[in-house]
Amino acid sequence: MSNVEQRLAAAGIALPDPVAPIANYVPFVRSGNLLHISGQVSLDASGGIKGMVGQDVDVDTAIAAARLCGINLVAQMKAATGDLDKVVRVVKLGGFVQAGPDFYDIPNIVNGCSDLMVEVFGEAGRHVRSAVGVYRLPRNFAVEVDAVVELAP
């Protein structure tokens, strides 16, 4: 078991099967030492967290939704590498929150994913990011996050 997988187990996190694309794209692309991962939504075995944050979804649930996105990103990293210890650094996250008309605390929501990356990868999980409120997300999911990750050669 890799060091990262030990941290996941200690946190009580079981990685799901990677989510398959719902349109004409691939889940990830490796270019040199960079792994670009398509946006992962707040999906889990129960169907996930859907709705508009600040209207249908409260702050704590939305933070949990961003954490789900992070878990799905890690599952894609595992699928791409076979060994999570090959992750050298989480370089960038792009967070999208389906925000209600009066909801502005977007960065706090995306912290659910950012905090997970640091929890799982330690200092290598610290990253740059964007946190954007959007009108709609695919299939009404509350949060979506994509990533760029550096891998060992």
SETI-635675 format. One line per 5 residues: number of its first residue (from 1); their letters; for each residue x, y, z of N, C-alpha, C, O, CB. Coordinates in steps of 0.001 Angstrom, whole numbers, plus 524288, in hexadecimal, padded with zeros to 5 digits. Glycine has a CB too. Layout:
! residues N
NUM> a> X/Y/Z/X/Y/Z/X/Y/Z/X/Y/Z/X/Y/Z ~ ...
This chain:
! residues 153
1> msnve> 80354/7FB63/80000/80000/80000/80000/80383/804DE/80000/80729/8053B/8031D/7FC36/7FFFD/804D6 ~ 8026B/80889/7FC8F/80591/80D46/7FC2B/804B3/810C4/800EF/800EF/81019/803DA/80441/81044/7F71E ~ 80844/81482/801A8/807BA/81845/805F6/802A8/81B53/80583/7FFF8/81C35/80966/80C60/81C0C/8060E ~ 8015E/81CED/800C8/7FC8C/81FE6/7FFEE/7F7D3/81C79/8012D/7F41F/81E45/803A9/7FC3F/821F2/7FA36 ~ 7F7EF/817A3/7FF7F/7F38E/8141D/800A0/7F30D/8131C/8067D/7EEB7/8125F/8086F/7F440/80EEA/7FDB5
6> qrlaa> 7F766/81313/80950/7F72E/8128D/80F01/7F481/8174B/8116A/7F167/816BE/8150C/7FCB7/811E1/8114D ~ 7F5B0/81BF5/80F69/7F31A/820B9/8115B/7ED44/8209F/81020/7EA11/8223F/81354/7F5A2/825A8/80EF1 ~ 7EBE8/81EBB/80B88/7E65E/81E37/80A22/7E3A6/81A7E/80DE3/7DF6D/81BB0/80FDC/7E5C3/81C43/80471 ~ 7E601/8160D/80EDE/7E3B4/8122E/81265/7E327/8146B/817E6/7DF2B/8139B/81A77/7E70C/80D2C/81282 ~ 7E72B/8173E/819B7/7E6F5/81994/81EF2/7E292/81D9B/81F5B/7E052/81E63/82388/7EC36/81C23/8204C
11> agial> 7E166/82023/81AFB/7DD27/82401/81ADE/7D7DF/8217A/819E4/7D3E3/8242B/819C4/7DE35/82819/816AF ~ 7D7CB/81C48/81931/7D2E1/81990/81832/7D0C6/81A50/812B6/7CC13/819DB/811D0/7CEE4/81B51/81C01 ~ 7D43B/81B77/80F0F/7D2A0/81C78/809AF/7D3CB/817BB/8064F/7D84A/81618/805D8/7D562/82159/8077F ~ 7CFBA/8158C/803F7/7D04B/8115E/8001E/7CF6A/813D4/7FAC0/7CB5F/81640/7F9CE/7CC55/80CB4/8012E ~ 7D329/81334/7F74D/7D29A/81582/7F217/7CE72/8129A/7EEFF/7CE5D/80DCB/7EEEA/7D7DA/8156B/7EF23
16> pdpva> 7CB03/81586/7EC75/7C71A/8130A/7E90F/7C998/8118B/7E3E0/7CE05/8130B/7E2C0/7C260/816B9/7E823 ~ 7C6BC/80E98/7E0BD/7C86C/80DCE/7DB5D/7C85D/81321/7D8B6/7C4D3/8163E/7D9A6/7C4D2/809C4/7D869 ~ 7CC3A/81439/7D56A/7CC49/8194B/7D2C0/7C74C/81A1F/7CF94/7C533/8167B/7CD3F/7D115/819B8/7CF2D ~ 7C57D/81EE9/7CF8D/7C0C0/8204E/7CCAF/7C201/8208C/7C6E1/7C5D6/822FB/7C54B/7BE7B/8259B/7CEA0 ~ 7BEC7/81E07/7C3BE/7BF7A/81E17/7BE0E/7BD6F/82342/7BBD8/7B9B9/82578/7BDF4/7BC9D/8195E/7BB76
21> piany> 7BFC8/8252E/7B7AC/7BDEC/829FE/7B533/7B83B/82976/7B369/7B677/8253E/7B1ED/7C16B/82B68/7B087 ~ 7B56A/82DDF/7B39A/7AFE9/82DD9/7B1ED/7AF35/83041/7AC7F/7AAD2/830CE/7AA9B/7AC8B/830D1/7B5E3 ~ 7B396/831AE/7AA02/7B348/83407/7A4CC/7B845/83294/7A1D6/7BAE7/82ECE/7A33D/7B294/83A26/7A51E ~ 7B98E/83582/79DD0/7BDF0/8344D/79A66/7C30C/8369F/79C79/7C504/83A7B/79A63/7BCDC/83651/794E8 ~ 7C529/8343A/7A096/7CA30/835C1/7A2CE/7CC55/8311A/7A5D3/7C99C/82D39/7A6A2/7C9A8/83AB1/7A669
26> vpfvr> 7D136/83185/7A77B/7D3A7/82D55/7AA82/7D43D/82F30/7B02D/7D456/833E5/7B129/7D91A/82BC0/7A81E ~ 7D4A1/82B8D/7B3E7/7D4EC/82D20/7B960/7DA06/82FCA/7BADD/7DA24/832F8/7BE78/7D427/8287B/7BCC3 ~ 7DE3E/82E83/7B81B/7E346/830FB/7B93D/7E6D0/83073/7B483/7E61F/82D0A/7B132/7E5DF/82E86/7BE24 ~ 7EAAC/833FC/7B454/7EEB5/833D5/7B04F/7F3E5/834F4/7B2FC/7F469/838B2/7B5F7/7ED95/837DD/7ABCA ~ 7F7BC/831A2/7B1DD/7FCFF/832A3/7B3C4/80024/83516/7AF5E/80036/83318/7AAFE/7FFA4/82D89/7B5C5
31> sgnll> 802B9/83964/7B08B/80626/83C09/7ACD8/80B43/83D07/7AFB8/80B87/84066/7B324/803A5/8414A/7AAB4 ~ 80F4A/83A1D/7AE57/8142F/83A71/7B145/81341/838A3/7B6D7/8113B/8345F/7B7BF/81667/84015/7B133 ~ 814BE/83BE4/7BA8A/813F7/83A92/7C00E/80EF8/83CE5/7C248/80E06/83C86/7C6FB/81892/83C6C/7C33C ~ 80BC7/83F46/7BEFA/806E3/84193/7C0DD/8023D/83E23/7BF76/801B9/83C42/7BB11/80624/84711/7BE97 ~ 7FEE7/83D65/7C354/7FA04/83A8F/7C296/7F599/83E7F/7C305/7F4ED/840FA/7C715/7F961/83604/7C6AB
36> hisgq> 7F295/83F12/7BED4/7EE11/8428E/7BEC4/7E940/83F22/7BF89/7E854/83B7A/7BC8C/7EDBD/845D3/7B981 ~ 7E62F/84059/7C394/7E19A/83D2E/7C4CD/7DCB0/8405C/7C3B7/7DC21/844C4/7C58F/7E1B8/83B4B/7CA94 ~ 7D925/83E0F/7C0B2/7D42D/84096/7BF7F/7D127/841A6/7C484/7D20A/83F28/7C888/7D0E9/83D2F/7BBBF ~ 7CD98/8455D/7C435/7CA70/846C8/7C8B6/7C79C/84219/7CB0C/7C52F/83F00/7C848/7C688/84AEC/7C734 ~ 7C7FB/841AA/7D02D/7C54E/83D8A/7D314/7C0FF/84019/7D645/7C1F1/843E1/7D915/7C92F/83A67/7D6AD
41> vslda> 7BC52/83E0D/7D5D4/7B7CE/84051/7D87F/7B708/83DD1/7DDDD/7B9A8/83A0B/7DF45/7B2D9/83FA7/7D52A ~ 7B363/84004/7E0C7/7B244/83E41/7E622/7AED1/83961/7E613/7AA6F/8395B/7E80C/7AF96/842A7/7E94C ~ 7B0FA/83543/7E3BB/7AE36/83055/7E302/7B058/82C3D/7E6BB/7B513/82BCB/7E777/7AEAB/82E71/7DD54 ~ 7ACD0/82940/7E913/7AE56/824A8/7EC27/7AA66/8205A/7EB15/7A6EE/820F8/7E7CF/7AE9E/825F2/7F229 ~ 7AAEE/81BFE/7EDD6/7A799/8176B/7ECDF/7A1D6/8188A/7EDC6/79E80/815DD/7EB94/7A946/812F0/7F052
46> sggik> 7A09B/81C77/7F0F9/79B22/81DB5/7F20F/798C4/82166/7EE03/7942B/822C3/7EE5D/79AA8/82019/7F76F ~ 79BE0/82300/7EA34/799E2/826A0/7E63D/79C59/82BFA/7E6A5/79C07/82F18/7E2FF/79409/8271F/7E6B0 ~ 79ECC/82D12/7EB09/7A1B7/831ED/7EB96/79E9A/83673/7EDB6/79A1A/835EC/7EF53/7A3E4/8336C/7E687 ~ 7A127/83AE9/7EDA6/79ED8/83FB2/7EFC2/79D9D/8434B/7EB34/7A111/844FB/7E851/7A294/8426D/7F3C7 ~ 798A1/84466/7EAA9/796BF/8478F/7E650/793D3/84C52/7E85E/79201/84C6F/7ECD1/79333/8444E/7E2B0
51> gmvgq> 79371/85033/7E504/79066/854D0/7E647/793AA/859BF/7E66E/7986C/859A6/7E5BC/78DBA/85415/7EB65 ~ 790FE/85E07/7E75B/7936B/8631E/7E76B/7952A/86474/7ECF7/79205/8646B/7F09A/78FA7/86747/7E54D ~ 79A2F/865A0/7ED95/79C5E/866E4/7F2AF/79A43/86C30/7F477/79A2F/86FF9/7F181/7A271/866ED/7F27F ~ 79895/86C57/7F952/79648/87117/7FB6E/79068/87140/7FAAE/78DC4/874BB/7FCB2/798BD/875CF/7F8ED ~ 78E5F/86D7F/7F7CC/788C3/86D35/7F6D8/786C7/867BC/7F840/783A2/86725/7FBD6/7877D/86E8B/7F10D
56> dvdvd> 7889E/863BC/7F56B/7870A/85E4F/7F670/78AF1/85B7D/7F9F8/78991/857B8/7FC9D/78676/85B54/7F149 ~ 78FC8/85D55/7F9FF/79410/85ABB/7FCB7/7967F/85E8F/8008F/797EE/862E8/7FF16/79838/858A7/7F8CA ~ 796FA/85CEF/8058C/79958/8606E/8096E/79F4A/86031/80917/7A173/85CE8/80652/79783/85EFB/80F03 ~ 7A1E7/863A8/80BE4/7A793/86434/80BA0/7AA62/85F27/80D1F/7ADDD/85D6F/80A49/7A95B/868A0/80F2B ~ 7A8F6/85CC2/81179/7ABA5/85805/81331/7AB07/85393/80F41/7AEB5/850A0/80E52/7A994/8564F/81882
61> taiaa> 7A673/8531C/80CFC/7A58E/84F0A/8090D/7A8A9/8503F/8041E/7AAAD/84CAE/80198/79FAB/84E8F/807C2 ~ 7A910/85530/802BD/7AC0E/856B2/7FE17/7B1E3/855AB/7FEE4/7B491/85404/7FB41/7AB22/85C82/7FCCB ~ 7B3DA/856A2/8039A/7B954/8556D/804BF/7BA32/84F8B/8043D/7BE2F/84DDA/80226/7BAE1/8575C/80A52 ~ 7B683/84C71/80621/7B6CC/846BC/8058C/7B6A0/8453D/7FFC7/7B92E/8417E/7FE2B/7B244/8440A/8088C ~ 7B3A3/84823/7FCA9/7B35D/8471E/7F705/7B8AD/84806/7F47F/7BA56/844F5/7F12F/7AF31/84AA0/7F46A
66> arlcg> 7BB5A/84C34/7F609/7C090/84D47/7F3E8/7C464/84903/7F58D/7C7D6/84788/7F28A/7C28B/852AE/7F5BC ~ 7C3C9/84710/7FA4B/7C718/842B9/7FC1B/7C629/83DDD/7F8BA/7C9DA/83B17/7F760/7C5F9/84178/801F8 ~ 7C13D/83CD9/7F761/7C007/8387D/7F3D7/7C2CB/8392C/7EE9D/7C4D9/83569/7EC6F/7BA16/8380B/7F2FB ~ 7C2D8/83DEF/7EC9E/7C5A2/83EF8/7E7B9/7CB5C/83D8C/7E85A/7CDB4/83B3E/7E4D8/7C50F/844C4/7E614 ~ 7CDA0/83EED/7ECD5/7D312/83DAC/7EDDC/7D406/837D2/7EE0C/7D7E5/835E8/7EBEE/7D4C8/84021/7F2EB
71> inlva> 7D087/834FE/7F08E/7D108/82F4B/7F0C5/7D0D3/82D0B/7EB40/7D3CA/8297D/7E9F1/7CCA9/82CDC/7F439 ~ 7CD52/82F20/7E808/7CCF1/82D4C/7E29C/7D1CF/82EBC/7DF78/7D367/82BC9/7DC06/7C814/82F97/7DFFA ~ 7D432/8333C/7E09D/7D920/834A3/7DE0D/7DD6E/830CD/7DF8A/7E06E/82F18/7DC31/7DAC1/83A41/7DF84 ~ 7DDBF/82F6F/7E48F/7E1BB/82BB6/7E64F/7E0D5/82661/7E3C1/7E495/823B4/7E25F/7E1AB/82B31/7EC59 ~ 7DBEF/824D6/7E320/7DAC4/81FE6/7E072/7DCC5/8200D/7DAD2/7DEC3/81C24/7D8DC/7D4D0/81ECA/7E085
76> qmkaa> 7DC42/82485/7D83B/7DE50/8250A/7D2E2/7E448/824E8/7D2E3/7E6AD/822AA/7CF5F/7DC5A/82A2A/7D058 ~ 7E6AF/82754/7D6DE/7EC69/8271F/7D74B/7EE39/82176/7D7C8/7F207/81FDF/7D54F/7EE56/82A5D/7DC0C ~ 7EB82/81E82/7DAEE/7ECCE/818FB/7DBB4/7EC34/815F5/7D691/7EF84/812C0/7D533/7E94A/8168C/7E000 ~ 7E7F1/81705/7D3C0/7E70C/8145F/7CEBB/7EB51/815C2/7CAD0/7ECEC/81275/7C7B5/7E1A5/815D6/7CC7F ~ 7ED22/81A8F/7CAF2/7F110/81C56/7C731/7F682/81A55/7C86D/7F99F/8196C/7C4E0/7F126/82233/7C704
81> tgdld> 7F7AD/819A4/7CD68/7FD0C/8185F/7CEF7/7FDB8/812D1/7D0FF/801EF/81090/7D081/7FED3/81C20/7D313 ~ 7F9A2/8109C/7D342/7FA0C/80B8A/7D5CE/7FC80/80BD5/7DB29/7FC34/80814/7DE27/7FD1E/807E5/7D27B ~ 7FEF3/8103F/7DC76/801A5/810E8/7E173/80176/816A7/7E2F4/80403/819E7/7E07C/80768/80EEA/7E125 ~ 7FE74/817EA/7E6FC/7FDCA/81D60/7E88B/802CF/81FDC/7EA8F/8032A/824A5/7EADC/7F9A1/81DC4/7ECAE ~ 806B6/81CAC/7EBF3/80BB7/81EE6/7ED93/80EB2/82143/7E8FB/812B4/823CD/7E9C3/80F0B/81ABB/7F036
86> kvvrv> 80CCC/82076/7E436/80F25/822F2/7DF9D/80D82/828AB/7DF23/80FAD/82B8B/7DBF3/80D9D/81FF9/7DAA5 ~ 809B0/82A57/7E24B/80819/82FD6/7E23F/80C4E/832FE/7E515/80D34/83248/7E9C1/80292/8309B/7E4E2 ~ 80ED9/8367B/7E22F/812E9/839D7/7E45E/81070/83EAA/7E6CF/8121D/84079/7EAF0/816E7/83B6D/7E021 ~ 80C71/840BA/7E439/809F6/84589/7E618/804B0/84642/7E37E/8040F/8453B/7DED7/80D78/84A4F/7E50E ~ 800EF/8480A/7E689/7FC0A/849FE/7E454/7FD49/84F9D/7E2D1/7FE41/852E5/7E631/7F72D/84995/7E85B
91> vklgg> 7FD41/850B6/7DDC1/7FEF0/855CF/7DBCC/7FA83/859C2/7DBF6/7FB30/85E16/7DDF2/80101/85553/7D63E ~ 7F5ED/85844/7D9DC/7F1A0/85C07/7D95E/7EC61/8594B/7D9B6/7EBA8/85509/7D798/7F206/85F0A/7D434 ~ 7E8C0/85BC9/7DC65/7E34A/85A23/7DC6B/7E009/85E7B/7DA0A/7E111/86319/7DAE5/7E162/858CD/7E20F ~ 7DC1C/85CF7/7D710/7D844/860B0/7D511/7D307/85F24/7D75C/7D0E0/85B13/7D5F5/7D81A/860C4/7CEE6 ~ 7D0F5/86257/7DADF/7CC19/86114/7DD8E/7C784/86431/7DB71/7C7EC/868E8/7DA96/7CCA9/8620B/7E357
96> fvqag> 7C328/86187/7DA9C/7BE67/863ED/7D89D/7B9EB/86290/7DC45/7B8FB/85DFD/7DD6C/7BD39/8621A/7D2F0 ~ 7B72F/8668A/7DE0E/7B2DF/865D1/7E1B5/7ADE9/867D5/7DF28/7ADB1/86C4F/7DD6B/7B3ED/868A8/7E6FD ~ 7A9F0/86486/7DEF1/7A4E0/8662A/7DCDC/7A24D/86986/7E110/79FB5/8678D/7E499/7A153/8614E/7DB50 ~ 7A316/86EA1/7E095/7A1AC/87246/7E4BF/79C6F/874E7/7E3C8/79B28/87671/7DF69/7A5DD/87662/7E557 ~ 79972/8755C/7E800/7948E/87848/7E7CB/795A2/87E0E/7E6EB/79A18/87FC7/7E769/79166/8777D/7ECD4
101> pdfyd> 791A2/8810E/7E5A3/7925C/88686/7E423/794B6/889FA/7E86B/79711/88DFC/7E731/78D3C/888C2/7E284 ~ 79425/8888B/7ED5A/7963F/88BC1/7F198/79A8D/888FB/7F4A0/79BA6/88A60/7F919/791E7/88D4F/7F54B ~ 79CFF/88511/7F23D/7A11F/88226/7F4F6/7A66F/883BD/7F2D5/7A767/8836F/7EE21/7A04F/87C2B/7F45F ~ 7A9E2/88572/7F65D/7AEF5/88779/7F4BB/7B399/884D6/7F75C/7B811/8862E/7F62F/7AF2D/88D2C/7F5CA ~ 7B2B1/8812C/7FAD4/7B6F2/87EC8/7FDD2/7B952/87A26/7FAE9/7BA1C/875FA/7FD2C/7B4F8/87D06/80330
106> ipniv> 7BA72/87AE6/7F5F4/7BC5F/876C5/7F286/7C18F/87476/7F475/7C21A/86FB0/7F4A4/7BD07/878E1/7ED00 ~ 7C56B/877C4/7F5EB/7CA6B/87584/7F7A0/7C9E8/871CF/7FC47/7CCA7/86DDE/7FC81/7CE26/879D8/7F905 ~ 7C681/872FB/7FFEA/7C5AE/86F9E/80478/7C3BC/86A3C/802CB/7C546/8664B/80513/7C1C3/87224/80846 ~ 7C06C/86A0B/7FEE4/7BE5E/8650A/7FD00/7C2BF/861CE/7FA93/7C34E/85D2E/7FBC5/7B9EF/865ED/7F8FA ~ 7C5D7/86439/7F72E/7C9FD/86168/7F473/7CE38/85F8E/7F845/7D12B/85BF4/7F70F/7CC6A/864E4/7F035
111> ngcsd> 7CE82/86200/7FCD8/7D222/8601C/800E1/7D120/85A6B/80240/7D4B8/857BA/803FA/7D1B2/86375/805CA ~ 7CC5F/85883/8018B/7CB41/852FF/80294/7CEC7/84F70/7FF69/7D076/84B5B/8014F/7C58F/851C6/80164 ~ 7CFE7/850F7/7FA9A/7D371/84DF3/7F740/7D920/84F33/7F897/7DC5B/84BAA/7F909/7D25B/84F1C/7F167 ~ 7DA55/8542B/7F93A/7DFB3/855BE/7FA73/7E199/85334/7FF7B/7E5FA/8513D/7FFBD/7E013/85BB1/7FAE7 ~ 7DE4B/85342/80376/7DFC7/850EC/80877/7E0CB/84B10/807E3/7E45C/848F6/80A55/7DB81/851E0/80C90
116> lmvev> 7DDAE/84874/804AD/7DE7C/842D7/803C6/7E3CC/841DC/80136/7E689/83E30/802AE/7DA0D/84098/80050 ~ 7E544/84511/7FD72/7EA4B/8444B/7FACB/7EED5/844AF/7FEA4/7F288/841A0/7FE54/7EAFD/84853/7F664 ~ 7EE95/84865/8023E/7F2B3/848F8/80625/7F27D/84469/809FF/7F68F/8426A/80B9A/7F22C/84E40/80910 ~ 7EDD5/842C5/80B79/7ED3D/83E50/80F05/7EF9C/83959/80CAF/7F21B/8364C/80F71/7E770/83D6A/81048 ~ 7EED4/83892/807A9/7F088/833C2/80514/7F642/83402/80357/7F91A/8302C/803EC/7ED0F/832A8/80061
121> fgeag> 7F7FA/83872/80139/7FD31/838D1/7FEFA/800F9/83C14/80241/8057D/83CB1/800B8/7FCD5/83B14/7F99C ~ 7FF4D/83E29/806A7/802B7/84169/809D9/80424/84663/806FB/800F2/8489B/80427/807A5/83E6C/80B60 ~ 808FD/84824/807B9/80AC1/84CF8/80527/80A51/84CA6/7FF3C/80976/8509F/7FCAA/81061/84E28/806A9 ~ 80AE2/84803/7FD0C/80A65/84751/7F766/804D3/8484F/7F586/803E8/848DC/7F0D6/80C19/841D5/7F5D9 ~ 80120/84888/7F922/7FBB7/84999/7F7C8/7FA6D/84F66/7F785/7F632/850D9/7F5C0/7F836/84704/7FBA1
126> rhvrs> 7FE07/852BC/7F942/7FD1F/8586A/7F8F4/7FD86/85A15/7F345/8010D/85860/7F07C/80122/85B86/7FC6B ~ 7F9F9/85D5E/7F18D/7F957/85E7A/7EC01/7F780/8640C/7EB24/7F5F8/866C0/7EED0/7F582/85AA7/7E98A ~ 7F7AB/865B7/7E64C/7F4FF/86A7E/7E4B5/7EF8A/868DF/7E30A/7EE97/86448/7E1FA/7F7FF/86D73/7E02B ~ 7EBEF/86C9F/7E2CD/7E6AB/86B12/7E12E/7E369/86FB7/7DF84/7E4B9/87440/7E06C/7E3EF/86832/7E58F ~ 7DF22/86E59/7DD0E/7DAF5/87204/7DBDA/7D618/8700F/7DEA2/7D559/86B59/7DF41/7DA0C/8728D/7D5CA
131> avgvy> 7D2D1/873A7/7E049/7CDD3/87243/7E2B8/7C9C1/875DB/7E04D/7C9C8/87A94/7E135/7CDFE/872D1/7E8EE ~ 7C63F/87394/7DD37/7C2A9/8769F/7DA09/7BD08/874F4/7DB0D/7BBD7/8704C/7DB3A/7C3FE/8760A/7D43C ~ 7B9A3/878BC/7DBB6/7B40B/877AD/7DC05/7B1D6/87792/7D688/7B2FC/87B02/7D35E/7B130/87BCF/7DF6D ~ 7AEA9/873A0/7D561/7AC74/87315/7D022/7A685/8728D/7D068/7A447/87134/7D471/7AED9/86E55/7CD4F ~ 7A41E/873A5/7CC02/79E73/8735D/7CB96/79C7D/86DC1/7CBEE/798CE/86CA9/7CED3/79CA7/875D4/7C680
136> rlprn> 79EED/86A24/7C8FC/79D4A/864AD/7C8F2/7A208/86122/7C854/7A5F5/86297/7C5F8/79950/863AB/7C486 ~ 7A18F/85C75/7CA82/7A574/85856/7C9C8/7A2C0/85395/7C76F/79DFF/85307/7C7E7/7A833/856E8/7CF0F ~ 7A5BC/85026/7C4EB/7A362/84B8C/7C282/7A012/8486A/7C65D/7A194/84780/7CAD6/7A79D/84815/7C03C ~ 79B8A/846D5/7C478/797E9/8437C/7C762/79684/84594/7CCC8/7951D/8429F/7D04F/79A36/83E22/7C7F2 ~ 796EC/84AB4/7CD5A/7954C/84D76/7D21B/798C2/84C52/7D6DC/7970D/84D25/7DB47/78FBD/84C09/7D362
141> favev> 79D96/84A71/7D610/7A10E/84994/7DA7E/7A27F/84ECA/7DCF3/7A2D9/852C2/7DA41/7A603/84697/7D8CC ~ 7A351/84EC3/7E209/7A45D/85393/7E4EC/7A9DC/855AE/7E3EC/7AAAB/85A6A/7E3C1/7A39D/852A6/7EAB8 ~ 7ADA2/85223/7E342/7B31C/853C1/7E2C2/7B5CF/8505B/7DEAB/7B486/84BC5/7DDFC/7B600/8535F/7E81C ~ 7B996/852B7/7DBF8/7BD04/84FEE/7D85D/7C284/8521E/7D90B/7C337/856D6/7D9A3/7BB19/85078/7D28C ~ 7C66D/84EA9/7D8F4/7CBDA/8505B/7D978/7CF33/84D4D/7D595/7CEBA/84889/7D520/7CDDE/84F92/7DF2F
146> davve> 7D29A/8501F/7D2C9/7D66C/84D85/7CF74/7DBD8/84E64/7D1CD/7DC70/85169/7D57F/7D623/84F9A/7C9B2 ~ 7DFD3/84BBB/7CFA4/7E4FD/84C13/7D207/7E957/84B63/7CE0D/7E8B2/848F9/7C9F1/7E586/84807/7D648 ~ 7EDCF/84DA1/7CF79/7F2C5/84C95/7CCD2/7F66E/84A93/7D111/7F70E/84D06/7D529/7F510/851AA/7C9EE ~ 7F8D8/84614/7D008/7FC1D/84372/7D3E8/80160/84232/7D16C/8019C/8406C/7CCF5/7F96C/83E5E/7D5FF ~ 80598/8431F/7D453/80ACA/84194/7D287/80BEA/83C12/7D451/80AFA/83AB2/7D8D4/80F05/8455F/7D48D
151> lap> 80DF5/838DC/7D0B3/80F36/8336F/7D1E2/81516/8327C/7D185/817DD/8353F/7CEBA/80C4A/82FC2/7CE2C ~ 816E9/82E9B/7D456/81C5C/82D0D/7D3EA/81D4C/82B04/7CE63/819CF/828B1/7CC07/81DCC/828D5/7D81B ~ 82208/82BE5/7CC4D/8232A/82A02/7C6F7/822CD/82421/7C685/823A5/821FA/7C24D/82890/82BC0/7C546
